[in-house]
Amino acid sequence: MASDLDKYPEPKPGLVFRYDYLRPREFADGTEHGKVRPACILVPLKEGEVFQNVTVIDETSKRTTANYVAGKNDIAIICIQTDPPDKNQLGVKLDLRTKRYIGLPDDKESWAIVSEVNIDTWPSSGMNHIPGKPGQFVYPRPMPGPMMAQLAKLFLRLCELKTIWALKRHP
């Protein structure tokens, strides 16, 4: 019998999915459990790829490092939220066309927060079913290329400025 983990698609850039996201700064302040975010964006990492100038907190050891070397099946997860970024965050507002394309409701604003990420492995036990679609873990379409390019450009610029926070999650 197939498990839920067997139902996950291949990890491709821009997949949008529900995830138990825990903000790195909230974890550093003592929060232990994430909040299921209606949508997060997947960014596959290459084994051996180095995140330089990123403050990484390890969920298990609570140790902080300045760089992170990606392991096999590691992914970075960018949170999408309906609240505008707070003073410690930098985000990109998703336009209505993008939201409709990926299958998000358009009744509220949505922001992709690029100043923080979770690092997890694929497939992740932190993923959740799309509401009303049992067995479906990702939204119908990935984030469009132009929006992914904008997010990537901003993320890389923030890395240069050493203002990215990451939380390495453990299943």
Residue, then its C-alpha position, 0 to 999 in steps of 0.5 A: m500500500a502506498s503511503d502519502l509520501d509516495k504521492y508527492p511530485e518531483p521537487k521542482p522550482g516553484l511548486v506551491f504547497r501547504y506546509d507547517y512553516l516555522r519562522p526562524r526568528e520565532f523559533a529563536d524566541g522559543t516557539e516550538h511549533g509551526k503554523v500550517r501556511p496555506a501556501c509555500i514555494l519550493v526551491p530545490l537545493k543541489e547537494g553540496e550547494v552552500f548558502q553563504n551569509v545566511t543565518v541558519i538555526d538548526e531545529t534539533s541542536k538550536r545551534t546557529t551557523a553562518n553558512y549551510v551546505a545542502g544535503k541530499n534532497d534538501i529544499a528551501i521553503i519560502c512562506i506565502q502569507t496574507d499579512p504584509p511583511d513586518k519590520n523584520q521581513l522583506g516580501v514580494k506582493l503576489d499580483l492577482r494574475t499570479k495568485r489565480y494562476i497557481g490556484l490561490p484564492d483572490d479574496k486577500e493579499s498574498w506576500a512571498i516572504v523572501s527574507e526567511v526560509n525553512i530548510d527541509t528534506w523532500p518529501s517533507s512530513g510537514m506538508n499538508h493536503i490542499p483543503g477539499k482535495p484529499g491526496q493532493f499536496v501541491y497547487p495545480r500550477p507552479m509559481p510562474g517563471p517571471m515571479m520566481a525570477q523576481l523572488a530569486k533575484l531579491f533572495l540573492r541580493l539579501c544573501e549578499l547583504k547577510t539578512i536571510w534567516a533560515l530554520k533547518r527543520h527535522p522530521 
